[in-house]
Amino acid sequence: MNVKKELLIGFLVGVIANTVGTLAYIVLFSDLSIVETYNAAVAQGHIGSLLALGAILNLLAFFGFLRIKRDNRAKGVLIATILTAFVILFYKVF
């Protein structure tokens, strides 16, 4: 398969896993709704922490792809994780 396509698939899996992880964390551990929790996290400056906790699912995707010998997809997940780190850095600095 084409390397760029494999990287894109891995990147999309990483973004989706991060989103699902963040939403799952909010649903499981917050008494507020998703929107209220997001607004409270932004107001209190904790949005970076929410994103970081959501990125834990990227570990499962990354090692899952490595286990089934899909190295380029694992690289895509790694790129998505690095992008998440830059977004967290942006929220922490600005």
Beta strands, then each sheet from edge to edge (+ up, - down):
end
